[in-house]
Amino acid sequence: MQALTASWAGWVAAYEQHCKALPGPTHTVCPNCGADELRVMFAGRTERRTGYAAFWCEGCLVGIHLGRCAVPEGAAMESLDTPVEQRAVRVPNYTMLWPDEAE
């Protein structure tokens, strides 16, 4: 298992910074390993632009999962009606940080 070196608050701050740059290019560094390899996948109700977010680092495969979040305007979003195996973005099996683990 990847060592967890960043706090939940650090991950949320990185997520917020990452989302502010969408739909343009993002260059937010991973709060866990420092790599510029953060990725996000939104899935939800496309007509409402709300859903959940998987946010992870391709470098260290650590990340967070957020539910009931707003999807930034213009950001790519998968419909919950699309089967997981048919979605455009493949979310890897990453180590998920939970709020109570990090604080």
Residue pairs with C-beta under 8 A, 6 or more apart in sequence:
1 95
2 32
2 60
2 61
2 62
2 95
4 32
4 62
4 95
4 97
4 101
4 102
5 32
5 33
6 30
6 31
6 32
6 62
6 97
6 102
7 31
7 102
7 103
8 64
8 97
8 98
8 99
8 101
8 102
8 103
9 102
9 103
10 31
10 102
11 31
11 32
11 55
11 63
11 64
11 97
11 102
12 64
13 31
14 28
14 29
14 30
14 31
14 38
14 55
15 40
15 53
15 55
15 64
15 66
17 28
18 26
18 28
18 38
18 40
18 55
19 40
19 72
19 75
20 72
21 27
21 28
22 40
22 72
22 74
22 75
23 72
23 73
23 74
23 75
23 76
26 38
27 36
28 36
28 38
29 35
29 36
29 38
30 36
30 37
30 38
30 57
30 59
30 60
30 62
32 57
32 60
32 62
33 57
33 59
33 60
33 62
35 57
35 58
35 59
35 60
37 57
37 58
37 59
38 55
38 56
38 57
38 58
39 55
39 56
39 57
39 58
39 89
40 53
40 54
40 55
40 75
41 53
41 54
41 78
41 87
41 89
41 91
42 51
42 52
42 53
42 69
42 71
42 75
42 76
42 77
42 78
43 51
43 52
43 54
43 77
43 78
43 79
43 80
43 87
44 50
44 51
44 52
44 71
44 77
44 78
44 79
44 80
45 51
45 79
45 80
46 77
46 79
49 70
49 71
49 73
49 77
50 68
50 69
50 70
50 71
51 68
51 69
51 71
51 77
51 80
52 65
52 66
52 67
52 68
52 69
53 65
53 66
53 69
53 71
54 63
54 65
54 91
55 63
55 64
55 65
55 66
56 62
56 63
56 64
56 91
56 92
56 94
57 63
57 94
58 92
61 92
61 93
61 94
61 95
62 94
62 95
62 96
62 97
63 94
63 95
63 96
63 97
64 96
64 97
65 96
71 77
76 88
76 89
78 87
78 88
78 89
